[in-house]
Amino acid sequence: MAEQAVRRGARVGVVDVCTAAVAGLPVGGAGLSAMSRTAASHPLCSTDDISKQLEELQLMLGEGPCVDAYLRGSAVLTPDLLTTELQDHWAVFADAALEAGARAVFSLPLQLGAISPGVLDLYADVPTVLDTEELADAMAFADLATLLLLDTRLDETGAPTGGPMPDHSFEDLGAYRAEIDQASGILTVQLGVGIEEAFVRLRAYAYAQGRRLADVAADVVARRLRFSPDAPPDQTEEE
């Protein structure tokens, strides 16, 4: 991880943990999202397009192994997404993940005592089972990611509050989170609903339109999109 950070010309960050996990485990990609029980989850990094799609899918849908791992506080290991039970449990995510190119997904919560800042996701494009040693390594990567993530000491807006200089991934997180929060606030006024319902409406529209959540949020903030309380959750109108 240190060597990768040197090549990037930056201090060691969670992106190096994800890259090292892919190199050391039988997986094709890795992604990491910051998560909270009081705010929307936010992707921090991903190693390829598929892992990026998986992070954004779970963010938009509010379902998947990443979400379950965070809520349960324990690893969710999915050797094969084609399993009937999983198809039923994640009715939308399972099919979307398979279409994106993932077949197995392993989600490990980032935890330090009572603190849980996010989840590390690993995927493979073929059915895969992690053996005992590989699972131990995956959990070690999650522990390292936890320490690095907490070391940046992000505040509630996603901006650094001091301490070591964060990687650009954290700077991007601040802008990403701020715009989504701002868009959700605008929707509370347009729709006359609470902030959680406003975020659900924002997420539903993004998924229905096949767009990134951040792009839809940007349009709402720029007043290019307006949501109507009388329209279905997946519809809105251009301004």
C-alpha positions in Angstrom: 0.0 0.0 0.0 2.9 2.3 0.8 4.4 1.7 -2.6 1.1 2.4 -4.4 0.8 5.7 -2.4 4.3 6.7 -3.5 3.4 6.0 -7.1 0.4 8.2 -6.7 2.5 10.9 -5.0 0.2 11.0 -2.0 -0.1 9.7 1.6 -1.5 6.2 2.0 -5.3 6.3 1.7 -8.3 4.0 1.4 -7.8 3.8 -2.4 -4.5 2.0 -1.7 -6.3 -0.4 0.6 -8.8 -1.2 -2.2 -6.1 -1.7 -4.7 -4.0 -3.9 -2.4 -7.1 -6.0 -1.6 -7.7 -6.7 -5.3 -4.0 -7.7 -5.7 -4.0 -10.0 -2.7 -7.4 -11.7 -2.9 -9.3 -13.7 -5.6 -11.5 -10.7 -6.5 -11.8 -8.4 -9.5 -12.4 -5.1 -7.9 -13.1 -3.3 -4.7 -15.0 -0.2 -3.6 -15.6 1.6 -0.3 -18.5 3.8 0.8 -18.8 6.0 3.9 -22.0 5.3 5.7 -24.1 6.8 8.5 -27.4 6.1 10.2 -28.3 9.7 10.0 -27.2 10.7 6.5 -26.9 9.3 3.0 -24.0 6.9 2.2 -21.3 8.2 -0.1 -18.9 6.3 -2.3 -15.3 7.1 -1.4 -13.3 5.1 -4.0 -13.5 2.2 -6.4 -10.9 0.3 -8.4 -12.8 -0.2 -11.7 -16.1 0.6 -13.4 -17.9 -2.5 -12.0 -17.0 -1.7 -8.4 -18.0 1.9 -9.0 -21.4 0.8 -10.3 -21.9 -1.5 -7.4 -21.3 1.3 -4.9 -23.7 3.6 -6.7 -26.3 0.9 -7.2 -26.5 0.2 -3.5 -26.6 3.9 -2.7 -29.5 4.5 -5.1 -31.4 1.4 -4.2 -30.9 1.3 -0.5 -30.4 -2.5 -0.7 -27.5 -4.9 -1.2 -24.8 -6.6 0.8 -23.1 -3.3 1.6 -26.3 -2.0 3.2 -26.9 -5.2 5.1 -23.3 -5.4 6.4 -23.5 -1.8 7.7 -26.9 -2.4 9.5 -25.9 -5.8 10.9 -22.3 -4.8 11.8 -21.0 -8.1 10.4 -19.6 -9.3 7.1 -22.1 -10.3 4.4 -20.5 -12.9 2.1 -22.2 -13.6 -1.2 -20.4 -16.3 -3.2 -23.0 -16.4 -6.0 -25.6 -13.7 -6.7 -27.6 -16.2 -8.8 -28.7 -18.0 -5.6 -32.5 -18.0 -5.5 -32.6 -16.8 -1.9 -30.4 -13.8 -2.7 -32.5 -13.0 -5.8 -35.5 -12.8 -3.5 -33.8 -10.8 -0.8 -32.2 -8.2 -3.1 -34.9 -8.2 -5.7 -33.6 -5.3 -7.7 -29.9 -5.1 -6.7 -29.1 -8.7 -7.5 -30.2 -8.4 -11.1 -28.6 -5.0 -11.5 -25.3 -6.2 -10.1 -25.2 -9.3 -12.4 -25.9 -7.0 -15.4 -23.0 -4.8 -14.3 -20.7 -7.8 -14.3 -20.5 -9.0 -10.7 -21.2 -12.6 -9.7 -19.9 -12.7 -6.1 -19.8 -9.8 -3.6 -18.2 -9.6 -0.2 -19.1 -6.7 2.1 -17.1 -6.0 5.3 -18.2 -3.2 7.7 -15.5 -0.8 8.9 -15.6 -0.8 12.6 -13.6 0.5 15.6 -15.5 -0.1 18.8 -18.9 1.5 18.5 -17.8 3.6 15.5 -18.7 2.3 12.0 -17.8 4.8 9.3 -18.5 2.7 6.2 -18.2 -0.6 4.3 -15.5 -2.2 2.1 -17.0 -4.1 -0.9 -15.1 -6.7 -2.9 -16.5 -8.4 -6.0 -15.6 -11.2 -8.4 -17.0 -11.9 -11.9 -17.3 -15.6 -11.2 -18.8 -17.6 -8.3 -16.2 -17.3 -5.6 -15.7 -18.6 -2.0 -13.1 -17.0 0.3 -11.3 -19.5 2.4 -10.4 -18.9 6.0 -7.1 -17.2 5.3 -8.5 -15.1 2.5 -11.4 -13.9 4.7 -8.9 -13.0 7.5 -7.0 -11.0 4.9 -10.1 -9.2 3.7 -11.0 -8.3 7.3 -7.5 -7.0 7.8 -7.9 -4.8 4.8 -11.2 -3.5 6.3 -9.5 -2.8 9.6 -6.8 -0.8 7.8 -9.4 1.1 5.8 -11.2 2.0 9.1 -8.1 3.4 10.6 -7.3 5.4 7.5 -10.8 6.7 7.2 -11.0 7.8 10.9 -7.6 9.3 10.6 -9.0 12.0 8.3 -11.6 12.9 11.0 -14.3 13.9 8.6 -17.0 16.1 10.0 -20.8 15.7 9.3 -20.5 17.6 6.0 -17.8 15.4 4.7 -15.1 18.1 4.9 -11.9 17.5 6.7 -11.7 19.0 10.2 -8.0 18.8 10.7 -5.3 16.3 11.1 -3.4 14.7 8.2 -4.0 16.0 4.7 -6.7 13.8 3.0 -6.4 12.3 -0.4 -8.3 13.9 -3.3 -10.9 11.2 -2.8 -11.9 12.8 0.5 -12.1 16.2 -1.1 -14.4 14.8 -3.8 -16.5 13.2 -1.0 -17.1 16.6 0.6 -18.4 18.1 -2.7 -20.4 15.0 -3.5 -22.1 14.9 -0.1 -22.7 18.6 0.2 -24.5 18.8 -3.2 -26.7 15.8 -2.4 -27.5 17.2 1.0 -28.3 20.6 -0.6 -30.6 19.0 -3.2 -32.4 17.0 -0.5 -33.0 20.2 1.4 -34.4 21.9 -1.7 -36.8 18.9 -2.2 -38.1 19.2 1.4 -39.5 22.6 0.3 -40.7 21.5 -3.1 -42.4 18.3 -1.9 -43.3 19.3 1.7 -41.7 16.3 3.1 -38.9 15.4 5.6 -35.3 15.2 4.7 -35.3 11.4 4.6 -38.3 11.2 2.2 -36.7 13.9 0.1 -33.6 11.8 -0.3 -35.6 8.7 -1.2 -37.4 10.7 -3.9 -34.1 11.9 -5.3 -32.6 8.4 -5.3 -35.8 6.9 -6.9 -35.6 9.4 -9.7 -31.9 8.8 -10.4 -32.4 5.1 -10.5 -35.5 5.3 -12.8 -33.7 7.6 -15.2 -30.5 5.5 -15.2 -28.5 8.5 -14.0 -25.9 9.1 -11.3 -27.3 10.4 -8.1 -24.7 13.2 -8.0 -25.7 14.4 -11.5 -29.4 14.6 -10.5 -28.5 16.4 -7.3 -26.5 19.0 -9.4 -29.5 19.6 -11.6 -31.8 20.1 -8.6 -29.4 22.6 -7.1 -28.9 24.4 -10.4 -32.8 24.6 -10.7 -32.7 22.6 -13.9 -35.0 20.0 -12.3 -38.0 20.5 -10.1 -40.0 17.8 -8.3 -43.7 18.0 -8.0 -45.6 16.6 -4.9 -48.3 15.3 -7.3 -45.9 13.5 -9.6 -44.8 9.8 -9.2 -41.5 9.4 -7.2 -39.6 8.6 -10.4 -40.8 11.6 -12.4 -40.1 15.3 -12.3 -40.0 18.3 -14.6 -37.4 20.4 -16.2 -37.3 24.1 -15.4 
